[in-house]
Amino acid sequence: MRLLLVRHGQSEWNAAGKWQGQANPPLTELGLEQAHEAAARIGAVDAIHASPLERAWATASIISEEIGVGPLQVASGLMERYAGAWQGLTRSQIEDQYPGYLAARKRPHDWEPDDQVKDRAIAALNSIAAEHHDQSGHTDGETDAHGQIDIDARILVIAHSGVIYALESMLGAEHTRLANLGGRWLELASGGWSLGERVELIDDPTMPRQI
């Protein structure tokens, strides 16, 4: 199974430089255009899942409609990290209210811990994998000639940078910033999830400046 995990299009708070967390700003007009552009490059997918937050769901809805794959399925475990008191603040506001925190990589007391984000994200991926395994018609233990479950699914998941960073870290990648409509291929085999390549689905990606 191959799963393409993609960051949503530009949101209004991305454009304003505000930390979003689980707040729910909509896409900008540019973000809507980005989703349309990405749809032309997705290629064939078997299913689309998305975080329920509006910026991810709207991105996925546009892609779903344009490529004719649906219905969209919710992936609540892939919501963005809860950013606590920093939600809605810009970097300069954080520096004023929490001096030195950003440079020291400190976070507010109500920030969702890394382990919690990783646990719920991998649980969501496993749930998606199990769902599509069930839909493949295989029974437990049924394998192909190479001893592997024969599922050739390509799943698109629209989520958030914080979740993608958490999964990449868990699977051994170094942190590099991810633009809107950038993503990462993940592959599932008998040994579990592994990292594939990073991709960008639009020509002129926007890089939110708050993170």
N, C-alpha and C positions, 0 to 999 in steps of 0.2 A: 504494500500500500504506500502510495506517495501522497503527501499532504502539503499543500502550499499555504503557508501561514503569512498573511499580508496585513500590513498596517492600513487603516482607513485613510480616506482622503482628508485634505486640509479642513479643519474645523475653525469656527470663529475664534475659539480660544487659542488654537495653534497660531492663527494669524496675529492675535493680540499678544502673544508671548505669555499666556497664562497657564499655570499648571492645572491640568484637568482632573486627574484621578478619576473618580466615578461620578463627577459632575457630568451634565448631559448637554453641552452646547451642540448646535447643529453644524452641518457642513457649510462652508462658504460657497459662493458661486463657483470659485475656482475648484473647490473640493468636489463639487458635483461634476464639473468638466473633467477632472482627473479620473473620476470613477468611470465616466463614459470612455475616456481614452484607454484606461486599463482593460475594460471589457473587450476591446478589440484585440488585445494581446494575450488574454488568458489561455486561449486554446480550449481543447475539450476537457471538461470535468464531469464527474459523475454526480456530484452533489455539492451544495454550498451551505456552510454553517457560518453563523455570525454572532458576535457579542450582541446583547440586547441594547447596548448604549446607542443612541441615535446616530452618532457619527459613523459607527461601524455598520449598523443595520441599514442605513441609507446607502452607504457605499455598496454593500452586498445586494441590496434591492435593485439598484441600477444595473449591476453586472448580471444578476439573475435574469432580469427582464430582457437584456440585450442578447444574452447568449442562449436564452430559452431553457434554463435549468432551474427547476424549483420543485416544490416550494422551499423557501428558505427555512432553515432549521436553527433554533436558538442554541447557543453555546454559552450558558450563563457563567460557567467556570473560567471563561476566557475574557471576562470583563477586565477593564484596566485596574491596576493596583489602586487601592484606596489611599489617597495622599493626605488624609486628615486635614489639619489646619492649613496646609499649603494649597489646598484646592481653591482656585480662583486668584492666586497671587502670581505676580511676575517675579523674575529673579531679583530685580532691584527691591521689590517689596519684601521678599524673603530676607535679603541682606540687611534691610533696615530692621525688621522684626526679629530676625534670628541671626545676628552677626556672627560670621565665621562658620556657620553650619555647612554651607555649600562647599567651601574649600576643604573642610574636614570630613566631608561626606557623612555628616550627621543629619538626622531626620527628626521631625516632631514626634512627640510621644505616641500619637495616635496613627502613625504611619503603618501601613500593613507590612508585616515582616516578610523578608525574602522567602523563607521556608514556606510560609502560608501561600504566597503567590505561586511558587513552584508546585506545591502539592495540589492545589486546585486546578492549575493549568494542565499538569500531566494527567490528572484524573479526567479532565474534560477530553483530552486527546484520546485516552484509552476508551472512554465511553463512545466517542465518535467511531473509533476503530471497531469496537465490538458491534455497534449498530450496523456498520457496513459489512462486517463479517457475517452477521446473521442474515442480511439481505442477499448475500452471495449464494445462499442455498447450501453451504457446506455444513456438515455436522462436525461436532468436536472430534478431532483426531483425523479428519479426512485430509490427505496431503496429495501433492502432485508427485511426479517421478523423482524429484530431487528432495523429497521429504519436507517440502514447505507448503503451508496453506496457500492455495492458488487464488489470490485476490489481486486483481490488477486495477484497483480503484485509484482514481485521482480526485482528491477532495480539496476544495477551496475553502479556507476559513479566513474570515475578515475579523481582525482583532486589533490589538493596541501595542504600542512600542514596549511598554513596561512588561507586558506578558511575554512578548517575543524575546526581549532581553533576558528575562528570567529563564525561559526554556533553553536559550542558547547557552547561558552560563551553566545550567545544569548538565548540558550535553557537551561541555568542554570548549566552547568558543570564547575568544576574547571579545571584550565589549567594543563595538564600533557603532556609531550612530546610524539610525535607520530613518530614511525619509518617508513622507507620505506616499502610499502605494508602493513602498518597498516591501520585500518579503523574504522568506526563507523556506526552501524545500526541506521537509522532514520525511524520513523513510522508516517504515516499520517492518522489521523482519523478526526472526525467531529470537534474536538477542535483544529486542526492544527497539526503542526509537534511536535514530542517528541523524546527524546533520547532513543535509545536502547543501547546494549552493545558495548564496544570496542572489536575489533578482530585483530589478527595478522595472515596473510596468508602465512608466510614463517617461517621456523624453526630458522634461524639465521639472524634476521633483522638487518639492518644497521641504526644507529642513526646519521644523519648528525650533525656535531658539530658546525655549524655556528650559530644556533639558540638555 
